[in-house]
Amino acid sequence: MKKIVVIPALAAGVGLAASAFMVVPALASSAGPARTACHSSSGLPDGHCTPGATWSRVTQGNIRSTICKSGWTATIRPSESYTEALKRTQLGLYGDYAGNKLGNYEEDHLIPLELGGSPTSARNLWPEAHPSSYTKDGVESTLNHAVCDGRVKLAPAQRAIARNWETAEHALGLR
């Protein structure tokens, strides 16, 4: 029988809602200690642990007053104390796949704020190793411009970047 571990993503200390809780399988064996429950592969998050989450306040109909408005993401970006605490928790799930220094990782939004990703959901944030986090920023900007210019609809852009940010531009016909 599989055990399930509920990670309350530091709920009390950081003021998270129940939606920020993560449910992941507990991977333990009789041969040794529990293994990490989540795995990053080729710079991509584990789809079971970090599937991505959108924010219901951002829709195709209001992109001009949200994601296409200069400076808007700064008004909704979570605090560093929130993301650093979540990063510590999630590194316990992902393991130190890029070394054990917190500075080796950026707590990144899988579906970026620039595309209407949830600002605080643990399902949308994950410890992304450098330097891939820097490369992903360019993809996020390209997709934001494509959505705001009307070349791509919001929902397909969100799905493409959540599926695989490295192929999102190609999948949407932008490359």
C-alpha positions in Angstrom: 0.0 0.0 0.0 1.4 3.4 -1.0 1.6 6.0 1.7 0.6 9.6 1.0 2.4 12.5 2.5 0.6 15.9 2.8 3.1 18.7 2.8 1.4 21.7 4.4 3.9 24.1 2.6 4.5 26.0 5.8 0.9 27.0 6.0 0.9 28.7 9.4 4.2 30.5 9.1 3.6 31.9 5.7 -0.1 32.4 5.6 -0.9 29.9 2.9 -4.4 28.8 2.0 -5.4 25.1 1.9 -4.9 25.2 -1.9 -1.1 25.6 -1.3 -0.9 22.1 0.2 0.9 19.5 -1.9 0.0 15.8 -1.9 2.8 13.6 -3.0 3.5 9.9 -2.8 5.8 8.9 0.0 8.6 6.8 -1.5 10.2 4.6 1.2 11.7 1.2 1.0 12.7 -1.4 3.5 16.3 -1.1 2.2 16.8 2.4 3.4 15.5 5.9 4.0 12.8 7.6 2.0 13.8 8.7 -1.5 12.9 12.1 -2.8 9.3 12.2 -4.0 9.8 14.6 -6.9 12.4 14.6 -9.7 13.6 17.3 -12.1 14.6 16.0 -15.5 16.5 18.0 -18.0 15.6 21.3 -16.3 11.9 20.5 -16.1 9.9 20.0 -13.0 8.1 16.8 -12.0 4.7 17.0 -13.5 3.1 15.2 -10.6 4.5 17.5 -8.0 4.5 20.7 -10.0 1.8 20.5 -12.7 1.3 24.3 -13.0 -1.6 26.3 -11.8 -3.3 29.3 -13.4 -4.9 32.3 -11.6 -8.6 32.7 -12.1 -8.3 36.5 -12.0 -6.4 36.4 -15.3 -8.5 35.7 -18.4 -8.3 36.2 -22.1 -10.8 39.0 -21.7 -8.8 41.0 -19.2 -5.2 40.6 -20.4 -5.0 44.3 -21.2 -5.5 45.2 -17.6 -3.4 42.3 -16.2 -0.5 40.5 -17.9 -0.2 43.1 -20.8 0.0 46.1 -18.4 3.5 47.2 -17.7 4.5 46.6 -14.1 1.5 44.4 -13.3 3.4 41.4 -12.2 5.2 43.4 -9.5 1.8 44.0 -7.8 1.1 40.3 -7.4 4.6 38.7 -7.0 4.8 36.8 -3.7 7.3 38.0 -1.1 10.8 36.6 -1.0 10.2 35.3 2.5 7.3 33.3 1.1 9.2 31.8 -1.8 12.3 31.1 0.2 10.3 29.2 2.8 8.5 27.2 0.1 11.8 26.5 -1.7 13.2 24.9 1.5 10.2 22.7 1.8 10.2 21.7 -1.9 13.9 21.0 -1.9 13.0 18.3 0.6 10.7 16.8 -2.0 12.9 17.3 -5.0 16.2 16.7 -3.3 19.4 18.7 -3.9 19.6 17.9 -7.6 21.8 20.9 -8.3 23.8 20.9 -5.0 22.8 21.8 -1.5 23.1 25.6 -1.6 19.7 27.4 -1.7 21.4 30.0 -4.1 21.7 27.2 -6.7 17.9 27.5 -7.2 15.2 30.0 -8.0 11.7 29.3 -6.7 10.1 29.7 -10.1 6.6 29.9 -11.4 6.1 27.0 -13.9 3.3 29.1 -15.5 4.8 32.5 -15.1 2.9 35.5 -13.7 3.4 37.1 -17.2 1.0 34.4 -18.5 -1.5 34.4 -15.6 0.1 31.7 -13.5 -0.9 31.4 -9.8 1.3 33.6 -7.7 1.3 31.5 -4.6 0.2 27.9 -5.4 2.8 25.3 -4.5 1.5 23.5 -7.6 2.9 26.3 -9.7 6.2 27.0 -7.9 9.2 24.8 -7.9 13.0 25.0 -7.1 14.4 25.5 -10.6 18.2 25.1 -10.8 20.4 27.8 -12.4 21.2 28.5 -15.2 18.0 27.1 -16.8 16.0 29.5 -14.8 17.7 32.4 -16.7 16.9 30.8 -20.0 13.3 30.3 -19.1 12.9 34.0 -18.5 13.4 34.7 -22.2 10.7 32.1 -23.2 8.3 33.7 -20.7 8.8 37.1 -22.2 8.4 35.8 -25.8 5.1 34.1 -24.9 3.8 37.2 -23.0 4.5 39.4 -26.1 2.8 36.8 -28.4 -0.3 36.7 -26.2 -0.4 40.5 -25.8 0.1 41.0 -29.5 -2.7 38.6 -30.3 -0.6 36.0 -32.1 -1.4 33.4 -29.4 -4.3 32.9 -27.1 -3.7 32.8 -23.3 -4.8 29.3 -22.6 -2.7 27.5 -25.3 0.4 29.6 -24.1 -0.3 28.5 -20.5 -0.6 24.8 -21.5 2.5 24.9 -23.7 4.8 26.4 -21.1 3.4 24.1 -18.4 4.0 21.0 -20.6 7.6 21.9 -21.5 8.9 25.4 -21.4 11.9 24.4 -23.6 9.6 23.5 -26.6 6.7 26.0 -25.9 7.8 28.5 -28.5 8.1 25.9 -31.2 4.8 24.2 -30.2 3.0 27.5 -30.6 4.6 28.3 -34.0 6.7 31.1 -32.7 10.0 29.5 -33.8 
